[in-house]
């Protein structure tokens, strides 16, 4: 199953009541700001930290521009996560709109 893309400006709708918002940027990038409720799991650590994610809940992925979150989304769907959302445009897109 493939992930789906969703506009970062409407991230709250993608996360919903049950979603897990994961920022896959490096900690120093996240320190400069992220979306409310986001958990930082850098892309390079994601595979080793899969156990921190609940496969029964949506996983919504965020990065700087959408590239790393797309790679993370493909990795998660590849290992059996069913409900994976990539926030298009990432924090740059959010800042442009904000």
C-alpha positions in Angstrom: 0.0 0.0 0.0 1.2 3.5 -0.8 1.3 6.5 1.4 -0.8 9.6 0.6 0.3 13.2 0.4 -1.5 16.0 2.3 -1.0 19.8 2.4 1.1 20.8 5.4 -1.1 23.9 5.9 -3.9 21.5 6.8 -1.8 19.2 9.0 -4.4 19.1 11.8 -6.9 17.3 9.5 -4.2 14.8 8.5 -3.3 14.1 12.2 -6.9 14.0 13.3 -7.8 12.7 16.8 -5.7 9.6 16.5 -2.6 10.4 14.4 1.0 10.3 15.3 2.9 13.3 14.0 6.6 12.5 13.4 9.2 15.1 12.4 12.0 13.2 10.6 14.5 16.1 10.6 17.6 16.2 12.7 17.3 17.4 16.4 19.0 20.7 15.6 16.5 21.5 12.9 13.6 20.6 15.1 15.0 22.8 17.9 14.3 25.8 15.6 10.6 24.9 15.5 8.2 22.2 14.6 4.4 21.6 14.5 2.5 21.2 17.8 2.5 17.6 19.1 5.3 16.4 16.8 7.7 13.7 18.0 11.3 13.9 16.6 12.5 10.6 15.1 15.3 11.5 12.6 15.1 9.7 9.2 18.3 7.9 9.9 17.0 6.5 13.2 13.5 5.6 12.0 14.1 2.0 11.1 15.7 1.3 14.5 12.8 3.1 16.3 9.8 1.6 14.5 8.7 0.1 17.9 7.9 3.6 19.0 5.1 3.9 16.4 1.7 2.3 16.7 0.8 0.5 13.5 -2.9 0.7 14.2 -2.8 4.6 14.2 -2.1 6.9 11.3 1.5 8.1 11.0 1.9 11.7 9.7 5.4 12.6 8.5 7.0 16.0 8.4 10.4 17.3 7.4 12.0 20.5 6.0 10.6 20.4 2.4 8.9 17.1 2.0 11.8 15.0 0.7 12.9 13.1 3.8 9.3 12.6 4.9 8.5 11.1 1.5 11.5 8.6 2.0 10.2 7.9 5.5 6.7 7.3 4.2 7.9 4.9 1.6 10.0 3.0 4.2 7.0 2.7 6.6 4.6 1.5 3.9 7.3 -1.0 2.8 7.4 -2.5 6.3 3.7 -2.8 6.6 2.3 0.4 8.0 -1.2 0.9 6.4 -2.0 4.6 7.1 0.9 6.8 6.3 0.6 10.5 5.3 3.4 12.8 4.0 2.9 16.5 4.7 3.7 18.1 1.3 6.0 21.1 1.4 7.2 20.4 5.0 8.1 23.2 7.4 9.1 25.4 4.5 5.6 25.2 3.0 4.1 25.8 6.4 6.3 28.9 7.0 5.3 30.2 3.5 1.7 30.0 4.4 2.1 31.1 8.1 
